[in-house]
Amino acid sequence: MDIVSRVPGYYVSDGDNNRIVGGYNATIQQYPYQAYLLIAKGIDNFQCGGSIISTRYILTAAHCLPGATGITARIGSTFSMSGGTQYTASLFRGHPMYNPTTFDYDVAFMRTRIPMTIDGINTRIISLAPRRTPVPAGTILTVSGWGATMEDGNVVGNLMAVQVPAVSSEDCRKSYSTITARMVCAGVPEGGKDSCGGDSGGPAVSNDGIQRGIVSNGIGCARPNIPGVYTNVSSVRSWIRRNTGV
């Protein structure tokens, strides 16, 4: 089985009521740190998620960026294609040690051309996990985005969210031999709850309001005994701070 990114191979917004696998319809007021990224790659557009980490920076995944020629971020809206405010990127960069085969160091940022307006209701800055902070197994992570409702499905127009518990690295290695200290896994043994294609780069947030993970990769979506893989924010915290000041 191949490990794949959670960027869809196409861009679709069908406006239906599907959701992140096993999750629920959400509003931007529930997750005001969420950003929608439309990434231009030649004549094609791809979507990723992101999180607002300051008035000028959005955090996302490095695997969203190869081939990118421009990024437009929409913040402050429940809907991927309308509402809120759009900002264009003046700079975007992935971690220099990002490995496209293993997804190690799968973290990136974009800098907006002008400061983003943060109103505290529809838009809010998320706090990032401190350096070297563990994510114990069982920690509940809320993952949000506009990704597909099922494996190989279409992305959706309404923001969705799902809660999944973190899984120990030992258990995660039963599914993935390439797990590193820069990764954290989350899912339920029975499957049915997960991030999916189109959610890449989006936030995984613990109940204390701290972003612990970035949607990265996985084998399929929501399969039994195969958790999703997230970049461990605490393990790349120093790089984020050096490049964004956050």
Steps between C-alpha positions, in 0.01 A plus 500: 500500500632842410526788744348804333465869574166651590495741207233399245606439143243752382315804622125469551254689717158342478332685788335187634466390861768232501765524770848401614473124539283423802478865604242776491413832339672787679509878488798733486394645837579160653842484333592861416869414461423288192619620159415375152788503251454493124836413347576573135721247325524592134147498356365288786384591850527282809368555848661465839413610849698724728490674836542866589807537723544881481366796303744421217555124509297185430639157590449210258668182368815491288351241265244759388769719342705317232422660165302784658508832316266687733272461800175674594374457855139549608440557870193585705252290302323169555502454123798428280383704202325801651499738794776609731807676364756383247872568524774422249839366598813707465714206612454129567758249610521140615745351746837442326517147641155400373513149353230438233535123537459470875326837567755575772517874590168560326452863602483827306377856528364777281542873566218728392569814297309711750414433865191289558213651698444298818163570664501226764165362379536384140880521502737417783865416547562146621761423768768252399633215712823590680823335389543135603148463635378139477154407373405206725294215357134569561530878462190614312583702189243700305579505129319742270494570128317480170629157399326195357237300685648169383803351334527629141195723560447864407596786727212698649390860534402513869757488778508164680661368818565169673651392832759222502724374782877501465662158459838400642795490261541130582146423388531727198809314378280194453356685200792726403867406513610857431362672812750750644517738795352768272172310476199422714223257406130516582196286428259243642562124473166436329569765238234733366651824634788677328624791295509435126592642160478879503564534874881509464669777693204553730520513879462224758420672829481361854219584740709773664499697174861422404590388149685171536498371143483582129307268267768314305440154349355154538410170340155567360253677727334372818598136451480272806824477699673753271521844662566826321844658525556860610811714525587545867500880540719494811777318312523769229428791733851648480486515121160669512629762743817570301304557180184672623593649835209309658 
